[in-house]
Amino acid sequence: MRRAVRRRSLLLAALALLPGAALAQAQKFADPQPSIDNPRKIVISLAEDDPKRINAVISNIVNIQKYYDASQVKLAVVAYGPGLVAVLKGQSPAAPRIAALQDLEVEFLACGATLDTMKKTEADLLPDVTVVPNGLPEIVERSLRGWIHLRP
């Protein structure tokens, strides 16, 4: 018991020596701390054809961007099934917001299988949207490579 109290006291004393920003940073992020060399990697599902849900997902992405410094996070959005409408020219209820996020290096991916089912091609997509063979396996493979999967 005394040992635990002493360790805690030493830890608190060490934290007190840290500059304010470093202390806040240490409390904000889990280890390993995100960095340019080791950013948080987050893949986000977009599977609904509802303008309110699409915009809510985009708002969540904006909030993640605000929380992390741009150099500390990589974001990818996978649109599949009914959610593919979010990245279709002339149909996307969030095209300007998607373009703004792409300017901040958020990656938007479209499910190729859904494109085929909808009889659409890459030419039907918003600019700079990348086609992947299949949306769900893309999420699985990124997850296995250390990406965190969010379904907001």
C-alpha positions in Angstrom: 0.0 0.0 0.0 2.8 2.5 0.9 4.5 1.6 -2.3 1.4 2.5 -4.4 1.0 5.8 -2.5 4.7 6.6 -3.1 4.5 5.8 -6.8 1.5 8.0 -7.2 3.2 10.8 -5.3 6.3 10.4 -7.6 4.1 10.4 -10.7 2.2 13.5 -9.6 5.5 15.2 -8.8 6.9 14.3 -12.2 3.7 15.6 -14.0 4.0 18.8 -12.0 7.4 19.4 -13.6 6.0 19.1 -17.1 5.1 22.4 -18.9 1.4 23.1 -19.0 0.9 22.2 -22.7 2.8 18.9 -22.2 0.7 18.0 -19.2 -2.5 18.7 -21.0 -1.3 16.7 -24.0 -0.3 13.8 -21.7 -3.8 13.8 -20.2 -5.6 14.2 -23.5 -4.2 11.2 -25.4 -3.8 7.6 -24.6 -0.4 5.9 -25.2 1.1 5.7 -27.6 0.6 9.4 -28.1 -0.4 10.4 -31.7 2.3 12.0 -33.7 3.3 12.8 -37.3 5.0 9.4 -37.4 2.3 7.6 -35.6 -1.1 9.3 -36.3 -4.4 8.0 -35.1 -6.0 6.1 -38.1 -9.8 6.2 -38.2 -12.0 4.6 -40.9 -15.6 5.7 -40.8 -18.6 3.9 -42.3 -21.2 5.8 -44.3 -24.0 3.4 -45.2 -27.2 5.4 -45.0 -29.1 7.4 -47.7 -30.5 10.0 -45.4 -29.3 13.6 -45.8 -29.5 14.2 -42.0 -27.4 11.1 -41.2 -24.9 11.9 -43.9 -24.5 15.4 -42.6 -24.2 14.1 -39.0 -21.4 11.7 -40.1 -19.6 14.7 -41.7 -20.1 16.7 -38.6 -18.5 13.9 -36.5 -15.5 14.0 -38.9 -15.2 17.7 -38.5 -15.2 17.2 -34.7 -12.5 14.6 -34.9 -10.4 17.0 -37.1 -10.8 19.7 -34.4 -9.8 17.4 -31.6 -6.6 16.1 -33.2 -4.0 18.2 -34.9 -4.1 17.5 -38.7 -0.7 15.8 -38.4 -2.0 13.5 -35.7 -4.9 11.8 -37.4 -5.6 10.1 -40.7 -9.3 9.8 -41.6 -10.9 7.6 -44.3 -14.7 7.5 -45.1 -16.0 4.3 -46.8 -19.3 4.9 -48.5 -21.2 1.6 -49.3 -24.7 0.4 -49.9 -27.3 3.2 -49.7 -24.6 5.5 -48.3 -22.9 5.7 -51.7 -25.3 8.5 -52.6 -23.2 10.8 -50.4 -20.3 10.6 -52.9 -22.4 10.7 -56.2 -22.3 13.8 -58.4 -25.6 15.5 -58.5 -27.0 13.4 -55.7 -24.8 14.1 -52.7 -26.5 16.3 -50.0 -23.0 17.1 -48.7 -20.8 17.6 -51.7 -19.3 21.0 -50.6 -18.6 19.7 -47.1 -17.0 16.6 -48.6 -14.8 18.7 -50.8 -13.7 20.8 -47.8 -12.8 17.7 -45.9 -10.8 16.4 -48.9 -8.8 19.6 -48.8 -7.9 18.6 -45.2 -6.7 15.2 -46.5 -9.7 13.2 -45.4 -9.9 10.2 -47.8 -13.3 9.3 -49.3 -13.7 5.8 -50.7 -16.6 4.3 -52.7 -17.6 0.7 -52.7 -17.1 -0.7 -56.2 -19.6 -3.5 -55.6 -22.3 -1.0 -54.8 -21.3 1.1 -57.8 -21.8 -2.0 -60.0 -25.1 -2.8 -58.4 -26.3 0.7 -59.0 -25.0 0.6 -62.6 -22.7 3.6 -61.8 -19.1 4.2 -62.7 -16.2 6.1 -61.3 -17.3 9.0 -63.6 -20.5 9.3 -61.5 -18.5 10.1 -58.3 -17.5 13.4 -56.8 -14.0 14.5 -57.6 -11.2 12.7 -55.8 -13.3 9.8 -54.5 -11.4 6.6 -54.7 -13.1 3.3 -55.7 -12.3 0.2 -53.7 -13.4 -3.3 -54.8 -15.7 -3.7 -51.8 -16.5 -1.4 -48.9 -16.9 -3.8 -46.0 -13.7 -5.8 -46.7 -11.9 -2.4 -47.1 -12.9 -1.6 -43.5 -11.9 -5.1 -42.3 -8.5 -4.9 -43.9 -7.8 -1.4 -42.5 -8.9 -2.6 -39.1 -6.4 -5.4 -39.3 -3.7 -2.8 -40.2 -4.5 -0.8 -37.0 -7.2 1.5 -38.1 -10.1 2.2 -35.7 -13.5 1.6 -37.2 -16.2 4.1 -36.3 -19.9 3.8 -37.2 -21.4 7.2 -36.0 
